[in-house]
């Protein structure tokens, strides 16, 4: 999928305005009813998925591929996150998929693939906006960006500091700042397609670059523990092993395609 550019923003911003009330309610509903108490938003979202579905994390070295949701023969789903992605993109994909899981979509495809860039299909746009709103809380972002501690910083530096604080992608932050009237349309035009070496810029600020780096986490424990410790009937064990083998073949096939 082509990278989102400034020329694409008119449509994206218009769609965001149309769904803002609905997605704000979805965020509030999740935080009030489902988010694990005492957990930060990112780790809590993963915990919720682990407790209610099957979270899988493994690296696939295709930087356009963010993750997928796979149905099972139960009411639980498999949620896969590509841990070869920089952590800030992994965070976005986690919340994108969380939207689908919390809303229990009935029309979900048997294998739902998610790319890193913004997808403009209706439900995918809602999932992307959910991820943006929950990662970039309106009041916290406004307070951080406008607070006296950062008032002397340049606009660009404040955006980099926002990335570091909220663990979110650059373009998601810039869009959110514009929606909150914290930057102008001229700022948006100047900033959005800017070519940036984020690692270099973070180092200039003395900031840890870990959110820009891959985690390469390998996590199959949800499925493996289910198969190994739950003493399920033989037919269920066979089904679960089949699902795991299918996913492992899926990863293997992608790796082969990338090497060809």
N, C-alpha and C positions, 0 to 999 in steps of 0.2 A: 504494500500500500504506500502511495507517495507520501512524503512528509508534509504535514500541515503547514501551510504558509499564510502570510498575511492576507492574501487574496481569498483564502477560504473562510476567513473569520466572519464575514458578514452573515453567512448562512449559519455558522455555528452559534454565534451570539444571538441570532434571532431564535433559533431552536431552544437555546438555554432560557431565554425570556419566556417562551411558551410553556416550558416544563418546570420552571423554578419553584412554583408553589407546591407542585406534586412531589418533587424530589426533596425539597426541604422537609416536607411531612414524612417522607420515607426515611430520611436521615434521623429525624427526631424519634420516629417510631423504633428504629433499630437501637438507638442509644438508650432510650427509656426502657425497652422491653427485652433486649437480647444481649447487649454488650456486657461482657463480664465485668463485674464491679471491681474497681480498684486497678484495672488494667489500662495502659495507654491505648490509644486508638488502633495503632498498627498491630501490636502484639495481641491486643484483645480480639481483633478481627480474626487473626489466625487461630486463637484459642477457641472462638466460637465455631469456626469451621471444623477444627479438630474434634470438638465435642459433639457436633451435630451431623457432620458429614465426614468425608475422608480427604484429608489434605495431603497432597503429594508435592514435593519440591525436588527438582533435578535439573541439571544444566543441559540445554540444547543450544549449540553455538550457531543459532540463527537469530540475529538481533532484531528481526522483524516479528518474532514469535514470542508472545507474552504468556499464554497459558490457555487452558480449556476447562470446560465442565463436561463430565461424562456421566450419563445416567447409569444406574445399576438396577438390579431386579428388586430393590427395596426402595423406600422413600428417601434414602440417602443418596448423595451424589459424590462423585470424585471431582475434586478441585485441584487442578495441576497448575503450578507456578514455575515458570522457567527461571531457574536460579543463576543462569548465565547472564541475565539482564542486570544492569546496574540496580542497586537496591532501591533507588528512587522510583524506577519503573516497576519493579516488583511490588512496591507498596501500592502503586496506582492500580495494578492488575488485581491485587488482593481485594481492593474495595470494589472494583468493577464486578468481579465475580461474586462478591458478597451481596451486591444488589440483586443479582439473579437468584441467589440461594434464599435470601430473606423473603423475596417476593414469590418464591415457589412458582416460577413461570411454568405454565402448562404446555406451552408450545416450543419449549426448548428442544433444539436438535439433539439427536443421539450423541453427536460429538460436536461441541460448541467451541470453536477456535477463536482466540482473541489475539489481535495484533497490537503492537505497542502504540501505534498512532491512533488518533481518534476516529472511530467508525461512526458514520452518519446515519445508519439505519436507526429507526425509531427507538427500539428497546436498547440498542447499543449506545445511542446518544444519552439515554437516561442513565445507563450504567456508568458511562464516563462522567456524567455530571454529578452523579452520586459520589463517585470517587473524588472528584474535585472538591465538592462541598464538605465532605467528611474529613479529608486530609487538611483542607484549608478553611478551618472554622472562621466564619465572618468576623466575630468579635475578637478572637485571638489574633488573627492576621491584621485587622485594623489597628489593634492596640500595639502590636509589635512594630508594624511599619511606620506608624505615626508617633510612636512613643518618644520621649525626650532622649532616651539612650541612643537612638539611631538618627536623631534629627540632623546631625551634622554630616552624616554620611551622604555620598552621592546616590542618585537613584539606582544606578547599576549595582553599587555595593549593597544597598538595602535588599535588592532582589536576590543577590547571592546569599546574603545572610538569612533571608526568608527560606531559600532552598535548604540551607543547613539546619535551620530550626524546625521546619515542618516536614523535612525529608520527602519533598515533592519535586516533580520535574519543573524545569524552567518555564516551559510554555504554559503549563497549567497555572503556574503562579502569575505569570504576566496577564493571562486572560482574567484570572480572578481579581487581580488588582484593578484592572479596567472596569470590571463589573461593579466593583465597590467604589468606583470614582476616586481611586487613589492614584491613578495615572490617567493621562489624557489620551485621546485617539492618536495624537502626534507621537506621544511616547510609545504607544503600542506599535505604531508603524515603524518607528526607528529601532525598537528592541526585538520585534518578534522574529525576524529572519536573520538576526545578527549571528555571525559565525563566532563561536566562543570556545576557547580551550578551558573547560571548566576546571580541570585538574590544576592547570597553571594558575587560574584566578583564585581558586580556593587556597592554594599554597601561598599566594601573595598575601592573603588575609590571615594566614596562620591557622587555617581550619583543616580539620581532618577530612580526607577525601573519600572516606569509606562509603558514603551514599552514592558516589559516582562509580563505585567498583562493584563487580559481581560478588555474590556470596558463595556460589557454587555449592550450596547446601544440597545434600542428597537425603531425602526424608520419605521413606516408604513405611514408616512405623505404623501408621493408621491401619493400612491394609494387612501388613504382616502380623501385627498383634491380634487383629481380628481373626485371622486364620489360625494363628498358633495357640491362642489362649482362651478363646471363647467357647470351645467344645461345641461348635455348631454341628447340625446334622450333616451327614456326608454330602448330600446334594448341594447344600449351601457352601460347604468347603470347596467343592469342585467348581461351583460358579465363581466364587471369589478368586480362586487360583487362576481361573480362566481370564478374569478381568485383569489381574495383575500381569499375566503373561502377555495379554493383548497390549497393555500400555507399554510394557517393556519392548515389545516388537515395534510399537509406534515410535518410540524413541530411537530404536536401532535403525528403522527405515529412514527417519529424518537424517540421522548421521550419515547413512550411505548416500542419500541424495546430495548432501552437502559436499561429499568427497568426490562425486562424479564431475 
